Amino acid sequence: MCSGRVEMQANEDLQQIHDGHRNYSSHPNAKCSWLVKAELDESESPFPIEINVTFFETECGWDHLYIYDGTSSLKSTLLASLCGISNNPPLLYATSGHAFLHFYSDMAYNMSGFDLTIRSIAMMPEPLNPMPALVENTGFGLLTLDRSLLPEEMTARALPSSVRVGAKVFIWGGYQFPDFNSESDDATWLIDLDGAIEPKKLDYSSPPIRYGAPATIFKKTHALIYGGVKFPDYHLFNDLWVLDTSQNIGWTQVKATSFSEDQTAEKLFTMAGHSMVTVNFKNGTELILCFGGYVDDAGFVSLTVEFVPHEERIDQFFFRYPETLGFRVPGSYGHVSVVDPENPSNVYLYGGFQNNNVRNELVLYDATTRIFTQLRTAESAARRWLHAGGIVGRHLIFLSGNSHTDTSHSSGTLCYSDEILLYSIECGKWTTIQSSEKWFPRYGSASISLEDKVMLIGGYDGELKNEIITFKPSEIPDECSVVTRTNDDSCERVDKNPFAAPTYCSSCVFKNSHRDDGCHYCADSSGTERDTCAATPEKGYRNTNTCYSNVQDCPDFKQWTCSLSHKRCTSCITSDSLATTSNITRHNTLDSCLKGTDTTEFECGVFKTCGECVGEKNTSTCMWCGRLGVCVSNESYVSSFPFGQCFEWFNKDHCDKTECAGHKTCKSCQSDPRCGWCDDGTQTGSGTCMDGTLFGSSKSSTICPTNNWFWVHCPTCNCSGHSKCDRNNQNVCLNCAQENTAGANCERCAEGYHGNALNGGTCEKCDCSKNSKSCDYKTGKCHCTTKGISGNRCDECNIGNKYWGDPENSSCYYNITGAFAYSFRLNKEDDKAVTALNCHVIEIKEEPDIEVEVTIDDSAEGFNMTNKFFMVNVTTFLPNEKEVLINGTTSATKKYVLNVPHKEYKFGNKTQRSMRIYIHHFSTPIFIKVQVRQQSRMSLLTFFLVFFACFLSLLLLAVIGWKLKTMYDLYLQRRAVLNEMREMAARPFAQVHLSTEKPIVDEPPQPVCYEILEDQSAAVATSFLLLPRHPDGSPPVGLSSLCFGSVMIAFEEKLEQSLLLPVLPPPSRNGVDNPTCTDNTPTPT
């Protein structure tokens, strides 16, 4: 289990080492070590120790298990630095008599951990024989894998520099694990492809050893390398070296001169993770190109550099930073560049790592026009960096690599990919194939393209590889489909996996084998629709739009420039936005950015000390690698140390522990795999942490005698150098207080003192004002006892939070008024010593009485108010007079209320009398509410008068409302009657036939006709009357003898029968009409 430094004895039985039940969060520091001692044979010689890793799963790039053949991380040979998920865990052997294992995790993301077994074996197994060629049917043709081991003299390595000259392959450099028994291999090795693949060591002078320096061939026989990373310490190079393979003269350093008129304006940056190739033009000239990479003081850069060799001298080059056009290639680390042999001025770039993101863009660069064009993007699972690449026939092939993204958004991708990607140049199609063999996943291999295969040299999968693997795809089917138009005439191929519509204008209309010549890029000016790549402008948008058919007219076809307004150099170089304020090269803008201004936020690589790197003034997310003394961004940590070279990163609280001497206790010392504890012999636990091994300090035995050296265990008595232990119990310190220390091991300063008590450190008395009783035992910052008082000595008022006063002579106060209730939440770290709160009441009126209420809110979430109590004092005073206590000292548990009579204490503007509330003797955390009320009390008579006045007013309003409603209803009724009368008057009357021979005199007039209205509520009755006339029946001259009238009467259904008139017989034939009323249409006269 992961618990400090543990010593184990190996024997022939299997013993298990694990992180802690498949979850390495079980140890709070996640730093632990195991020292395994080998069993001895009869001659006292140690047996080999077999270390079999049976399961391994940690966070890729961050959490490592280091396995050494030796007793520490110093003076030992590193066998492996394991991280990530391993499908093929290694089997390792330690032959020095000891094995030392050290595990470190930054505890950001915990995974399942690891299991391994150890045992002693009688003898080392025989080396593996070369594996015979393996032919697999992948479903996409055949794949032939051939694996051969490099000689033991050629140290295993990753990211070496390699070039091919005809049938010869030259290999140099590459990262190698530290080996106590030998120096790093800086020799140049030759592999003759015409003979047996057996590397031959060349006796050449060599550049300073490095890894990640790309190499390319120019002038057919010359190799050039640029940049790279120095190891075992960390340093980026910006130098150039040339190897003339036709002569046995070794490497020559090259002087690089800028093409710029002002040759001092441009310089070559220290760079790593870039790629470099040589392109050839139709006129026979050649050009060396360098793409992207990582610059320590500028981050990931998207620079393109052109190198031109001198015509006569191989030790002189010219360089420039050209203005490139088209698709903006993100700056990345560990991408691959491949030259198309049929079009030797075309370069394909794929993959790379940038700011914790792994890229999957495939980009074509035409060196003739300096145009970048984005091709079809690979699937998201195909993202990778530090992969190998080459070209076989008309297929790009990409192998192995690291496909893991940042763990916070990882989809389960692996540190060591086992996928082989093929991209058809003619068809623009990706194909993924996998081998059933699980031994080849790795990253950091060098790759060489041969005619029909790709060769991989070395690599890393937790171990460094000393082998060569060749991949030979064959019988690849012709997967190209016929190029034709789709229904919407978009420029896409018709096949199973059609092209995605191009995002960039230049990618759409650029003339190459991946797009039809007639493609137009249409940009929606309204912003409501997606941009399209259409065959004709008419197929673009219905909305107002602009279409482009010429690549040079495209909006994204511009020179790459940067604005000086960027705060960080990284954002200046890698920003996707195109600046319009200046037309200068990105290199010059970067150079200006690096000169710095008051607002410049520098890249982490410019800081050279831990304090600068992780200090408070640095707002970047920088991390300090103490082992190598390098400051890097957390976005580039993984790419800066791809082989686990850093061991551990530090923040500002632990800068003192970057070296062994910074550890002040034995246990802390032994958490560092370099360090051991040298006891000073005082039997108090004090001593010095030093570099060393199991056998003693790395300095000399005179500095630390063997009896005082503790590598695995610690001294029994540990009182931090301040006291001796009880003879009967070595875990009990006798008198820590005599040197103002406290704790079970006298490990901290006593109350009222501060300092670093560890390892005999001194504790000084706290320098605090009367407003503090203690201070932080580490920093000496005083703990203020009154809310609102601040400062290191508690001698200032917290003006920022509106506290005021004189803390030296009185106190600090918070102004409150009677208009609001005030809440004080005392639950922060700064409030842990607070026991008092002072309030100053302002805007007090002359009358009425004042009510003071102080409450503890026990319903507040996150506060435990059980058994909380407090005390309150209320005072008042006139200007220039002393405060007078209104109440006695009163304690309360939940609520305190005090009434201050205004007649006794004259408040108001005339007297300028003030009042203060002192709340004290409480403990935090606590939630206090303070409220001051000043409201007139209402008498009973006033209450009833107001009540009845309101009641009567409401009653009166109700009566008025009822009356108004009644009047309105009557108005509506009358209006309805008038409407009905108008309706009646407007109706035509029926034809009436009357018989007047027998007038009825004695009876009242009767209606001759009823007409019922539509609403069935009324009827119209019509009556006729005979007017006075002559005896002979004739009317007076000029008058009528007959009149009629109509009247509306109420109608009820039950009276319908009584309203019906008798039906009279029809008129007689003699022309005399009977009285009747009909609905017939009047007869015209």
WOZI-V471309 format. One record per residue. N is the residue number from 1. RES is the residue in one small letter. PSI is psi in whole degrees, 0 to 359 (* if undefined). NEAR is the number of other C-alpha atoms within 12 Angstrom. Layout:
BEGIN
N|RES|PSI|NEAR  N|RES|PSI|NEAR
END
This chain:
BEGIN
1|m|152|27  2|c|100|33  3|s|82|28  4|g|211|33  5|r|123|37  6|v|141|29  7|e|135|24  8|m|150|28  9|q|118|27  10|a|146|32  11|n|191|26  12|e|347|21  13|d|146|15  14|l|133|19  15|q|144|22  16|q|140|27  17|i|129|38  18|h|170|34  19|d|340|39  20|g|65|25  21|h|48|18  22|r|32|23  23|n|100|26  24|y|16|37  25|s|358|28  26|s|336|24  27|h|127|26  28|p|330|18  29|n|347|23  30|a|37|33  31|k|119|37  32|c|157|39  33|s|153|43  34|w|127|43  35|l|116|39  36|v|124|43  37|k|133|33  38|a|154|36  39|e|145|31  40|l|148|23  41|d|191|17  42|e|332|9  43|s|15|8  44|e|20|10  45|s|142|17  46|p|142|27  47|f|153|31  48|p|149|33  49|i|123|43  50|e|127|40  51|i|110|36  52|n|109|27  53|v|110|34  54|t|335|23  55|f|136|28  56|f|126|35  57|e|98|37  58|t|177|39  59|e|125|39  60|c|128|45  61|g|349|45  62|w|318|41  63|d|116|45  64|h|147|45  65|l|116|49  66|y|131|41  67|i|120|46  68|y|149|43  69|d|89|38  70|g|196|40  71|t|356|42  72|s|184|41  73|s|353|44  74|l|148|30  75|k|37|28  76|s|164|33  77|t|125|32  78|l|121|39  79|l|324|38  80|a|151|42  81|s|90|42  82|l|139|46  83|c|167|45  84|g|197|44  85|i|121|35  86|s|119|36  87|n|350|25  88|n|70|26  89|p|148|30  90|p|163|30  91|l|115|24  92|l|161|35  93|y|131|35  94|a|127|39  95|t|1|32  96|s|353|29  97|g|348|32  98|h|154|41  99|a|137|46  100|f|123|48  101|l|133|49  102|h|129|44  103|f|135|46  104|y|135|42  105|s|141|39  106|d|1|28  107|m|17|25  108|a|315|20  109|y|125|25  110|n|136|30  111|m|197|31  112|s|345|25  113|g|215|40  114|f|158|36  115|d|138|30  116|l|160|31  117|t|151|29  118|i|152|39  119|r|161|34  120|s|139|35  121|i|157|27  122|a|322|21  123|m|161|18  124|m|143|18  125|p|160|14  126|e|146|6  127|p|149|11  128|l|139|14  129|n|154|13  130|p|137|18  131|m|133|17  132|p|157|15  133|a|137|16  134|l|127|21  135|v|124|22  136|e|144|23  137|n|108|20  138|t|358|24  139|g|350|17  140|f|57|23  141|g|188|23  142|l|151|21  143|l|121|31  144|t|124|27  145|l|129|32  146|d|127|28  147|r|129|30  148|s|144|27  149|l|145|28  150|l|157|31  151|p|153|23  152|e|331|17  153|e|332|20  154|m|104|35  155|t|142|38  156|a|145|37  157|r|167|44  158|a|152|43  159|l|49|45  160|p|167|47  161|s|131|48  162|s|143|40  163|v|158|43  164|r|128|33  165|v|99|29  166|g|240|21  167|a|13|20  168|k|139|28  169|v|127|39  170|f|134|42  171|i|135|49  172|w|146|52  173|g|208|39  174|g|153|45  175|y|136|44  176|q|141|44  177|f|146|39  178|p|132|34  179|d|116|24  180|f|333|20  181|n|349|15  182|s|160|17  183|e|164|18  184|s|145|28  185|d|109|33  186|d|19|33  187|a|159|31  188|t|131|34  189|w|145|36  190|l|133|30  191|i|123|32  192|d|111|20  193|l|338|22  194|d|335|12  195|g|204|13  196|a|142|14  197|i|80|27  198|e|106|25  199|p|143|31  200|k|132|26  201|k|127|25  202|l|141|25  203|d|74|17  204|y|151|24  205|s|149|22  206|s|154|25  207|p|171|32  208|p|137|31  209|i|143|33  210|r|170|39  211|y|163|50  212|g|23|49  213|a|106|48  214|p|149|50  215|a|149|44  216|t|159|42  217|i|136|36  218|f|158|34  219|k|33|29  220|k|326|22  221|t|4|23  222|h|137|33  223|a|139|42  224|l|134|46  225|i|151|48  226|y|130|45  227|g|208|39  228|g|180|44  229|v|127|41  230|k|146|32  231|f|160|30  232|p|336|28  233|d|170|23  234|y|124|28  235|h|135|30  236|l|142|34  237|f|157|31  238|n|21|30  239|d|164|32  240|l|139|37  241|w|144|38  242|v|137|38  243|l|121|41  244|d|103|30  245|t|347|31  246|s|347|18  247|q|150|16  248|n|64|15  249|i|0|17  250|g|201|25  251|w|146|31  252|t|129|28  253|q|142|27  254|v|141|29  255|k|125|25  256|a|128|33  257|t|137|27  258|s|147|25  259|f|344|22  260|s|147|19  261|e|320|10  262|d|91|12  263|q|345|15  264|t|351|14  265|a|328|20  266|e|143|27  267|k|163|26  268|l|131|35  269|f|149|37  270|t|127|29  271|m|149|47  272|a|160|49  273|g|10|50  274|h|175|50  275|s|156|51  276|m|134|44  277|v|166|42  278|t|128|40  279|v|154|38  280|n|144|29  281|f|168|20  282|k|335|15  283|n|6|11  284|g|353|11  285|t|161|20  286|e|158|27  287|l|136|35  288|i|129|39  289|l|141|46  290|c|132|46  291|f|136|46  292|g|206|41  293|g|188|53  294|y|129|49  295|v|129|43  296|d|327|40  297|d|12|36  298|a|353|44  299|g|207|48  300|f|124|50  301|v|149|43  302|s|33|47  303|l|148|44  304|t|129|40  305|v|135|40  306|e|126|31  307|f|134|36  308|v|117|34  309|p|151|34  310|h|144|20  311|e|330|14  312|e|327|10  313|r|132|19  314|i|349|27  315|d|17|26  316|q|132|24  317|f|155|31  318|f|148|30  319|f|160|30  320|r|160|33  321|y|97|36  322|p|160|32  323|e|113|29  324|t|160|32  325|l|168|35  326|g|214|35  327|f|135|38  328|r|113|40  329|v|122|40  330|p|141|42  331|g|133|43  332|s|163|45  333|y|133|52  334|g|29|50  335|h|178|50  336|v|138|50  337|s|133|46  338|v|132|43  339|v|136|40  340|d|115|31  341|p|333|26  342|e|335|20  343|n|78|23  344|p|1|26  345|s|2|31  346|n|136|33  347|v|133|41  348|y|129|44  349|l|135|47  350|y|139|51  351|g|197|48  352|g|165|46  353|f|133|45  354|q|119|41  355|n|53|31  356|n|13|30  357|n|140|33  358|v|130|41  359|r|155|37  360|n|22|36  361|e|142|35  362|l|123|42  363|v|139|36  364|l|129|42  365|y|123|40  366|d|108|31  367|a|339|37  368|t|315|25  369|t|352|21  370|r|44|28  371|i|130|36  372|f|135|41  373|t|127|42  374|q|130|40  375|l|190|40  376|r|131|35  377|t|140|32  378|a|165|30  379|e|156|23  380|s|328|21  381|a|345|26  382|a|8|39  383|r|139|41  384|r|162|48  385|w|163|48  386|l|37|52  387|h|174|51  388|a|156|50  389|g|157|45  390|g|190|42  391|i|131|37  392|v|114|32  393|g|234|26  394|r|31|27  395|h|131|39  396|l|140|40  397|i|129|44  398|f|130|54  399|l|154|52  400|s|214|47  401|g|171|46  402|n|116|50  403|s|8|44  404|h|131|41  405|t|181|37  406|d|138|32  407|t|332|27  408|s|334|15  409|h|32|13  410|s|146|21  411|s|25|15  412|g|13|23  413|t|157|28  414|l|153|37  415|c|321|44  416|y|102|44  417|s|143|42  418|d|16|35  419|e|146|35  420|i|122|40  421|l|133|39  422|l|136|39  423|y|121|36  424|s|116|32  425|i|322|36  426|e|323|25  427|c|344|32  428|g|40|36  429|k|138|35  430|w|143|34  431|t|134|31  432|t|127|27  433|i|155|28  434|q|143|29  435|s|149|30  436|s|344|19  437|e|137|20  438|k|14|18  439|w|348|26  440|f|351|39  441|p|132|39  442|r|175|48  443|y|168|44  444|g|20|51  445|s|145|49  446|a|147|52  447|s|143|45  448|i|126|46  449|s|122|37  450|l|186|28  451|e|317|23  452|d|12|24  453|k|171|29  454|v|134|36  455|m|133|41  456|l|134|49  457|i|122|53  458|g|206|45  459|g|182|44  460|y|132|46  461|d|36|46  462|g|321|45  463|e|156|42  464|l|139|36  465|k|137|41  466|n|59|33  467|e|163|37  468|i|133|36  469|i|134|38  470|t|137|39  471|f|124|42  472|k|99|36  473|p|145|42  474|s|164|26  475|e|41|20  476|i|126|25  477|p|156|17  478|d|98|17  479|e|3|24  480|c|139|25  481|s|164|21  482|v|132|16  483|v|119|23  484|t|171|20  485|r|144|22  486|t|177|18  487|n|325|13  488|d|12|19  489|d|27|24  490|s|155|34  491|c|77|37  492|e|156|35  493|r|151|28  494|v|98|24  495|d|189|19  496|k|322|13  497|n|84|20  498|p|161|26  499|f|145|29  500|a|147|27  501|a|133|30  502|p|142|33  503|t|328|26  504|y|144|32  505|c|312|39  506|s|328|38  507|s|331|47  508|c|311|47  509|v|353|42  510|f|136|40  511|k|106|23  512|n|182|28  513|s|356|23  514|h|352|33  515|r|151|36  516|d|151|26  517|d|340|24  518|g|16|27  519|c|141|37  520|h|138|41  521|y|120|43  522|c|122|43  523|a|130|34  524|d|112|22  525|s|340|17  526|s|342|15  527|g|14|14  528|t|346|13  529|e|165|16  530|r|141|22  531|d|147|30  532|t|159|37  533|c|99|42  534|a|159|37  535|a|325|31  536|t|152|26  537|p|330|29  538|e|335|23  539|k|11|26  540|g|268|30  541|y|150|27  542|r|332|18  543|n|172|20  544|t|125|17  545|n|166|24  546|t|130|29  547|c|146|33  548|y|136|35  549|s|349|29  550|n|128|23  551|v|328|32  552|q|348|22  553|d|352|21  554|c|144|27  555|p|326|26  556|d|0|33  557|f|77|31  558|k|165|28  559|q|142|29  560|w|114|41  561|t|163|35  562|c|149|38  563|s|141|31  564|l|358|35  565|s|349|24  566|h|137|28  567|k|321|27  568|r|143|35  569|c|326|41  570|t|314|45  571|s|329|33  572|c|320|41  573|i|320|47  574|t|1|36  575|s|140|28  576|d|343|21  577|s|149|22  578|l|124|30  579|a|152|26  580|t|0|15  581|t|338|14  582|s|150|17  583|n|65|19  584|i|160|23  585|t|156|33  586|r|327|38  587|h|313|37  588|n|325|34  589|t|319|34  590|l|317|43  591|d|320|27  592|s|322|27  593|c|322|31  594|l|339|32  595|k|333|20  596|g|147|23  597|t|184|16  598|d|335|10  599|t|4|18  600|t|131|25  601|e|109|30  602|f|156|37  603|e|150|41  604|c|330|38  605|g|346|42  606|v|346|29  607|f|135|29  608|k|357|25  609|t|160|27  610|c|320|35  611|g|317|27  612|e|322|28  613|c|314|35  614|v|18|33  615|g|169|25  616|e|330|15  617|k|340|17  618|n|111|25  619|t|352|20  620|s|164|27  621|t|72|27  622|c|153|37  623|m|141|42  624|w|124|41  625|c|103|41  626|g|325|35  627|r|322|29  628|l|350|29  629|g|46|30  630|v|140|38  631|c|124|44  632|v|160|45  633|s|150|40  634|n|344|32  635|e|345|31  636|s|9|42  637|y|313|39  638|v|318|41  639|s|335|46  640|s|329|47  641|f|68|41  642|p|347|46  643|f|19|47  644|g|27|43  645|q|339|40  646|c|327|36  647|f|309|38  648|e|139|41  649|w|157|39  650|f|148|33  651|n|185|30  652|k|338|25  653|d|351|17  654|h|22|23  655|c|332|29  656|d|347|21  657|k|15|31  658|t|341|36  659|e|158|30  660|c|321|32  661|a|343|27  662|g|345|27  663|h|131|32  664|k|358|37  665|t|160|42  666|c|316|42  667|k|317|38  668|s|321|36  669|c|317|40  670|q|354|44  671|s|346|42  672|d|124|45  673|p|351|48  674|r|343|42  675|c|151|44  676|g|165|47  677|w|129|48  678|c|107|49  679|d|143|38  680|d|0|27  681|g|4|24  682|t|354|22  683|q|32|28  684|t|358|35  685|g|357|38  686|s|156|36  687|g|200|39  688|t|137|37  689|c|127|43  690|m|157|39  691|d|142|36  692|g|193|38  693|t|190|37  694|l|330|38  695|f|359|29  696|g|182|33  697|s|147|33  698|s|350|28  699|k|288|18  700|s|158|17  701|s|341|18  702|t|329|14  703|i|320|22  704|c|106|27  705|p|152|20  706|t|322|24  707|n|339|20  708|n|0|31  709|w|127|36  710|f|112|37  711|w|320|42  712|v|311|37  713|h|173|26  714|c|160|30  715|p|144|33  716|t|317|28  717|c|124|34  718|n|94|40  719|c|25|42  720|s|23|43  721|g|13|40  722|h|349|39  723|s|156|36  724|k|166|30  725|c|159|28  726|d|134|18  727|r|328|13  728|n|342|12  729|n|101|13  730|q|355|21  731|n|0|22  732|v|121|22  733|c|134|32  734|l|315|28  735|n|79|23  736|c|330|31  737|a|341|25  738|q|339|18  739|e|29|30  740|n|39|30  741|t|168|39  742|a|173|31  743|g|162|26  744|a|329|24  745|n|23|34  746|c|35|40  747|e|354|37  748|r|165|35  749|c|149|38  750|a|168|31  751|e|130|27  752|g|3|29  753|y|158|32  754|h|160|32  755|g|187|30  756|n|104|30  757|a|348|35  758|l|143|39  759|n|47|40  760|g|15|33  761|g|157|26  762|t|151|26  763|c|127|34  764|e|154|25  765|k|142|26  766|c|138|30  767|d|89|26  768|c|158|28  769|s|183|28  770|k|348|23  771|n|14|35  772|s|147|36  773|k|350|26  774|s|175|32  775|c|169|35  776|d|127|33  777|y|350|31  778|k|306|27  779|t|337|24  780|g|3|29  781|k|129|28  782|c|145|38  783|h|108|38  784|c|139|38  785|t|351|38  786|t|130|44  787|k|132|46  788|g|348|38  789|i|134|43  790|s|190|36  791|g|158|26  792|n|329|25  793|r|4|28  794|c|47|36  795|d|21|31  796|e|155|32  797|c|142|30  798|n|84|25  799|i|327|19  800|g|331|12  801|n|19|16  802|k|30|18  803|y|146|26  804|w|165|25  805|g|196|24  806|d|93|20  807|p|338|29  808|e|320|19  809|n|334|12  810|s|263|20  811|s|189|33  812|c|143|36  813|y|157|33  814|y|125|32  815|n|133|32  816|i|157|30  817|t|174|27  818|g|0|25  819|a|345|18  820|f|164|18  821|a|135|19  822|y|134|26  823|s|137|22  824|f|111|32  825|r|113|28  826|l|81|33  827|n|9|24  828|k|171|17  829|e|323|14  830|d|346|27  831|d|3|29  832|k|335|26  833|a|2|33  834|v|130|36  835|t|1|35  836|a|150|35  837|l|128|43  838|n|133|39  839|c|140|42  840|h|120|34  841|v|128|36  842|i|167|27  843|e|49|24  844|i|129|35  845|k|164|29  846|e|324|25  847|e|163|23  848|p|210|23  849|d|161|26  850|i|132|36  851|e|123|29  852|v|127|39  853|e|126|31  854|v|127|39  855|t|143|34  856|i|122|37  857|d|104|28  858|d|2|23  859|s|357|16  860|a|134|20  861|e|136|13  862|g|3|16  863|f|128|22  864|n|105|19  865|m|12|26  866|t|131|16  867|n|28|16  868|k|136|27  869|f|167|30  870|f|168|31  871|m|149|31  872|v|134|37  873|n|135|33  874|v|128|36  875|t|162|30  876|t|157|33  877|f|154|24  878|l|160|21  879|p|136|15  880|n|20|11  881|e|163|12  882|k|157|14  883|e|142|20  884|v|131|19  885|l|125|20  886|i|315|26  887|n|162|23  888|g|168|14  889|t|117|20  890|t|134|23  891|s|153|23  892|a|162|24  893|t|320|25  894|k|322|26  895|k|139|25  896|y|131|30  897|v|135|27  898|l|133|29  899|n|125|22  900|v|109|30  901|p|135|20  902|h|338|22  903|k|329|14  904|e|323|16  905|y|113|28  906|k|106|25  907|f|179|30  908|g|181|23  909|n|333|16  910|k|315|13  911|t|336|17  912|q|32|22  913|r|138|30  914|s|167|36  915|m|142|41  916|r|148|35  917|i|122|42  918|y|115|38  919|i|125|40  920|h|176|31  921|h|38|25  922|f|170|33  923|s|149|33  924|t|157|35  925|p|147|30  926|i|152|40  927|f|109|33  928|i|135|41  929|k|133|30  930|v|131|39  931|q|137|31  932|v|121|37  933|r|144|31  934|q|86|30  935|q|143|21  936|s|141|15  937|r|136|15  938|m|132|12  939|s|166|10  940|l|318|10  941|l|315|11  942|t|322|12  943|f|311|13  944|f|323|14  945|l|315|15  946|v|322|15  947|f|310|14  948|f|324|15  949|a|318|14  950|c|321|14  951|f|313|14  952|l|323|15  953|s|319|15  954|l|321|14  955|l|315|14  956|l|318|15  957|l|324|14  958|a|318|14  959|v|314|14  960|i|319|14  961|g|318|14  962|w|318|14  963|k|315|14  964|l|323|14  965|k|318|14  966|t|314|14  967|m|322|14  968|y|321|14  969|d|318|14  970|l|320|14  971|y|317|14  972|l|322|14  973|q|314|14  974|r|320|14  975|r|324|14  976|a|320|14  977|v|314|19  978|l|319|15  979|n|320|14  980|e|324|24  981|m|321|21  982|r|320|13  983|e|320|19  984|m|316|25  985|a|334|16  986|a|352|10  987|r|143|14  988|p|145|14  989|f|152|24  990|a|169|19  991|q|134|20  992|v|127|25  993|h|122|26  994|l|145|28  995|s|118|24  996|t|18|20  997|e|327|12  998|k|85|14  999|p|144|19  1000|i|121|14  1001|v|321|13  1002|d|338|8  1003|e|152|8  1004|p|157|11  1005|p|141|17  1006|q|145|24  1007|p|145|28  1008|v|348|33  1009|c|139|33  1010|y|137|32  1011|e|111|33  1012|i|133|25  1013|l|168|21  1014|e|326|13  1015|d|3|14  1016|q|21|17  1017|s|349|20  1018|a|166|26  1019|a|154|30  1020|v|120|31  1021|a|136|29  1022|t|129|30  1023|s|150|25  1024|f|144|29  1025|l|142|25  1026|l|130|26  1027|l|162|19  1028|p|143|19  1029|r|178|16  1030|h|160|14  1031|p|330|8  1032|d|1|8  1033|g|359|17  1034|s|145|16  1035|p|162|16  1036|p|157|15  1037|v|127|10  1038|g|359|8  1039|l|167|14  1040|s|152|17  1041|s|359|19  1042|l|138|21  1043|c|157|15  1044|f|163|22  1045|g|160|20  1046|s|148|24  1047|v|146|24  1048|m|129|27  1049|i|156|24  1050|a|146|22  1051|f|132|24  1052|e|146|17  1053|e|326|16  1054|k|341|12  1055|l|7|16  1056|e|321|18  1057|q|322|12  1058|s|340|12  1059|l|343|24  1060|l|135|23  1061|l|152|20  1062|p|143|17  1063|v|121|14  1064|l|155|18  1065|p|156|14  1066|p|164|18  1067|p|145|17  1068|s|164|13  1069|r|342|9  1070|n|3|8  1071|g|359|11  1072|v|127|16  1073|d|141|20  1074|n|149|24  1075|p|119|29  1076|t|162|29  1077|c|124|32  1078|t|169|24  1079|d|16|16  1080|n|154|14  1081|t|134|12  1082|p|141|14  1083|t|131|12  1084|p|142|6  1085|t|*|4
END
